[in-house]
Amino acid sequence: MDTSYSRELALFFDRLRLERGMSQLDFIFGIVSIRQYRRYLSGDSMIPQDIVGMLAKKLGFKPEHIIMDFEAVRIEESKRVTAYYNAVINNDEETLAKMEGTIDLDKVIDRNNRLIFEFATWVRMYRQKKINESDLVARIKALLHYPAILSMARLSSAEVILMSTLLIYRSFNEKPLIADKLTSYVADTSQVISGYNERIRFLCLQRLADYRGTLGDFPEVIRLSKFAIDGLVGIKSYYLMEFFYYYMALAHYYQGETEQYKDAIYRCHAILEAENNPAKSAKFKKRIEDDFHISLPDFIKDYVNSH
């Protein structure tokens, strides 16, 4: 049991004792001191298996039943938080309206889920102009304990997601440090403790390719994008593939490589058609038409006819 898991389990126990109408002192009487119990809750100390058994007995449940329910709660909680995060990222106000008030941060057990929920909430506030970009960046840095996080050998998936977003914001002035950390992770995914390393890895590649493009390093954009596309093909996934073809198209375009950028635009369009997400397709259509000064439907028609 690692420290993070232990803290989350202790918080789950504390929620159960509250729901059972027990005070903390009554709950831990004869088992552990209040000082030690609070160390479990803060994550400063790991809760031993024998203490788990005694606390479960005090609640009137079998320890294995509590562990099973704890895991089920974490899974359901992750689904809700992920749905909320995706709705924020995709500007899906209809879904957000339905989810309003369904997630209570004080009752979120998993640390990763808390990080993602807080971050998504702040991004939404930023888009609603309730906070400015500098405020958002400051909050993300505080949540990550930046810059101390740069020296950590192991990160959580949520920490990597939040760290990668710092490459997006202009008011964050230390992008090379983040880029180096993400590049290190892409080369060795064992640095992140997560069941979803592959998706996080491709998200990092997407953010890195975008960042290299802002620096005008077009050969590196092409290299990163090809590396990502090859990896996605290998695992039979379309995840973020439209972004990589879009970045490749821009890089080839700025390097004057006409046939290559046209091929990348066509493939980007094909991925979007396969996904059948009208909102995303419309978003990319506008980007492509603005960046390449073309009518996308006419371009696709001419490309198909000529190839």
Order of alpha helices (4+ residues) and beta strands (2+ residues): alpha-alpha-alpha-alpha-alpha-alpha-alpha-alpha-beta-alpha-alpha-beta-alpha-alpha-alpha-alpha-alpha-alpha
